[in-house]
Amino acid sequence: MLNETAQMDIRRLLKTFGVQADTAIVEHLHNHPDLTSLRLRITLEDITEYPTGQVQPLTFMVEGNVRSISEPSG
């Protein structure tokens, strides 16, 4: 079980990523109004420098679609 400090660090990192990713995706869709959807891949890459070469770095990937539905004007 992780200690509270580790849990807080993980949540802070994920929250920061989420906010920045949301901003980037919204801006991209705004700059490309002709897009109807995006197919995205989110990858977590472990860049830790392990003291031995015997550790398999953490990797995690999620893929999904973001649909862009135009708002009615009026």
Order of alpha helices (4+ residues) and beta strands (2+ residues): alpha-beta-beta
